[in-house]
Amino acid sequence: MTTRYAKTETAAEFIDCDPTFLKKRMDEDFIEGVHFFRPANCRMVRWDLKALEEWMRGSSPSLSQENNLILSQLLA
């Protein structure tokens, strides 16, 4: 079974960076609900390794998801 969600330290290792790089860019370059998740009532953070790989490759399905979220909020 391959892991899709990982702790910050494991996600940083996956894209070969320091964990502080990921932490500093949360809610800036990395979008909650796309690149990382915070389960309800918990301080735990889990990173979506597939979304991080897409970010590394420069593809932007995450931007499409973010734009769809913004549009749905504007239209609500």
LUMBA-384150 format. One record per residue (C-alpha): residue in three letters; x, y, z; residue number from 1. Coordinates in Angstrom, 3 decimals. Example, Ala and Ser with C-alpha at 12.3 -4.5 7.8 and 13.67 -1.06 7.14 Angstrom:
<zamis>
{zami "ALA" {12.300 -4.500 7.800} 1},
{zami "SER" {13.670 -1.060 7.140} 2},
</zamis>
This chain:
<zamis>
{zami "MET" {0.000 0.000 0.000} 1},
{zami "THR" {1.424 3.387 -0.964} 2},
{zami "THR" {1.041 6.331 1.364} 3},
{zami "ARG" {-0.759 9.364 0.009} 4},
{zami "TYR" {-0.869 11.515 3.162} 5},
{zami "ALA" {2.186 12.198 5.265} 6},
{zami "LYS" {3.448 14.119 8.266} 7},
{zami "THR" {5.307 17.361 7.595} 8},
{zami "GLU" {8.737 15.789 8.076} 9},
{zami "THR" {7.965 12.958 5.645} 10},
{zami "ALA" {6.447 15.329 3.083} 11},
{zami "ALA" {9.535 17.548 3.281} 12},
{zami "GLU" {11.748 14.536 2.686} 13},
{zami "PHE" {9.530 13.542 -0.254} 14},
{zami "ILE" {10.217 16.849 -2.060} 15},
{zami "ASP" {13.749 17.175 -0.633} 16},
{zami "CYS" {13.316 20.321 1.442} 17},
{zami "ASP" {13.402 21.387 5.064} 18},
{zami "PRO" {10.156 20.972 7.042} 19},
{zami "THR" {10.221 24.704 7.848} 20},
{zami "PHE" {9.893 25.405 4.105} 21},
{zami "LEU" {6.506 23.678 4.107} 22},
{zami "LYS" {5.395 25.236 7.395} 23},
{zami "LYS" {6.294 28.791 6.329} 24},
{zami "ARG" {4.390 28.465 3.051} 25},
{zami "MET" {1.183 27.004 4.484} 26},
{zami "ASP" {-1.792 29.119 3.367} 27},
{zami "GLU" {0.466 30.915 0.871} 28},
{zami "ASP" {1.956 28.574 -1.739} 29},
{zami "PHE" {0.287 25.532 -0.218} 30},
{zami "ILE" {-3.487 25.559 0.126} 31},
{zami "GLU" {-5.378 23.864 2.930} 32},
{zami "GLY" {-7.698 21.244 1.485} 33},
{zami "VAL" {-5.485 20.835 -1.576} 34},
{zami "HIS" {-1.877 20.414 -0.457} 35},
{zami "PHE" {-2.445 19.796 3.242} 36},
{zami "PHE" {-5.253 18.941 5.634} 37},
{zami "ARG" {-5.974 19.656 9.289} 38},
{zami "PRO" {-8.432 17.135 10.710} 39},
{zami "ALA" {-11.172 18.726 12.831} 40},
{zami "ASN" {-10.368 19.404 16.484} 41},
{zami "CYS" {-6.749 18.364 16.045} 42},
{zami "ARG" {-3.383 20.093 15.662} 43},
{zami "MET" {-2.233 17.359 13.305} 44},
{zami "VAL" {-1.328 18.302 9.719} 45},
{zami "ARG" {-1.153 15.813 6.871} 46},
{zami "TRP" {0.271 16.584 3.439} 47},
{zami "ASP" {-1.095 15.177 0.190} 48},
{zami "LEU" {1.981 13.752 -1.514} 49},
{zami "LYS" {0.254 13.634 -4.893} 50},
{zami "ALA" {-0.584 17.360 -4.696} 51},
{zami "LEU" {2.995 18.144 -3.645} 52},
{zami "GLU" {4.308 16.188 -6.616} 53},
{zami "GLU" {2.009 18.166 -8.936} 54},
{zami "TRP" {3.263 21.396 -7.356} 55},
{zami "MET" {6.871 20.277 -7.931} 56},
{zami "ARG" {6.133 19.515 -11.574} 57},
{zami "GLY" {4.508 22.914 -12.028} 58},
{zami "SER" {1.096 21.550 -12.956} 59},
{zami "SER" {-1.826 23.436 -11.527} 60},
{zami "PRO" {-4.906 21.300 -10.895} 61},
{zami "SER" {-4.743 22.669 -7.356} 62},
{zami "LEU" {-5.181 26.187 -8.722} 63},
{zami "SER" {-8.264 25.051 -10.603} 64},
{zami "GLN" {-9.643 23.593 -7.379} 65},
{zami "GLU" {-8.874 26.837 -5.544} 66},
{zami "ASN" {-10.540 28.914 -8.278} 67},
{zami "ASN" {-13.616 26.671 -8.180} 68},
{zami "LEU" {-13.808 27.100 -4.401} 69},
{zami "ILE" {-13.563 30.881 -4.699} 70},
{zami "LEU" {-16.216 30.955 -7.421} 71},
{zami "SER" {-18.595 28.772 -5.407} 72},
{zami "GLN" {-18.153 31.074 -2.390} 73},
{zami "LEU" {-18.827 34.165 -4.500} 74},
{zami "LEU" {-21.934 32.647 -6.049} 75},
{zami "ALA" {-23.351 31.402 -2.730} 76},
</zamis>
